[in-house]
Amino acid sequence: MKTVSISGSLRKNVGKQDAKKQRKANQIPCVIYGIGEQKYFTVNSKVFEKYVYTPEIYFFEIDIEGKKHKAIIQEMQFHPVTDKFLHVDFLEFDGSKSITMGVPLREAGIAPGITKGGVLMKKMRKIKVNALPEFMPDKIEIDISDLEINDSIHISDLPQENIEYIAKPQQFVIGVTTTRMVLSEEEEEGEKGEEGEESEEGTEGAAPAKGTESKE
């Protein structure tokens, strides 16, 4: 997986007022933890956002006061109205322990079932993968070139070497179905929504570690 380098500046003060001041200066309050003591710092929002508003995922090498830390994004918080960054949690790693990331799913090929009138149904855009950093893929490629109408691919059908999926093996990933079946599923989902059932959606990372300032 590609590693990108960014610079961070240690924060002299930590708290809501200082965080607000940093955001006005186009700096994002951040925290990094996982190895040693957690550190509070800021990164430039313009530099950082080009690595977030993209379907790609990266390892980050963060230079904080001359010391480099290799990390992944653990959690991001956004303003509910403006959608601007409020806070970013980074998890530092050293390569000796496995990490978990949300990896994009990419389909390859053309399903014959689509040319015969079927509809491609994709339930997931990302899947959580647990692996050592050296084996962490930047994407999971799914070959759909053999999918006929009513064929589907599940978690158990995906590449398994050196990685572990944080999902049930029988979970549906992608498939070709008829328009009638798509409509039936949409109607079923609508009925569930009316009953007040909540849908479950994957998150990019786990909850922040105790002691971080994610509520700034």
Sequence and secondary structure as in RCSB ss.txt:
>XXXX:A:sequence
MKTVSISGSLRKNVGKQDAKKQRKANQIPCVIYGIGEQKYFTVNSKVFEKYVYTPEIYFFEIDIEGKKHKAIIQE
MQFHPVTDKFLHVDFLEFDGSKSITMGVPLREAGIAPGITKGGVLMKKMRKIKVNALPEFMPDKIEIDISDLEIN
DSIHISDLPQENIEYIAKPQQFVIGVTTTRMVLSEEEEEGEKGEEGEESEEGTEGAAPAKGTESKE
>XXXX:A:secstr
  EEEEEEEE S  SHHHHHHHHHTTEEEEEEESSSS EEEEEEHHHHHTTTSSS   EEEEEETTEEEEEEEEE
EEE TTT  EEEEEEEE  SSS EEEEEEEEEES  HHHHTT EEEE  SEEEEEE GGG  S EEEE TT  TT
 EEEGGGS  TT EESS TT EEEEEE HHHHHHHHHHHHHHHHTT       SS    TT  TT 
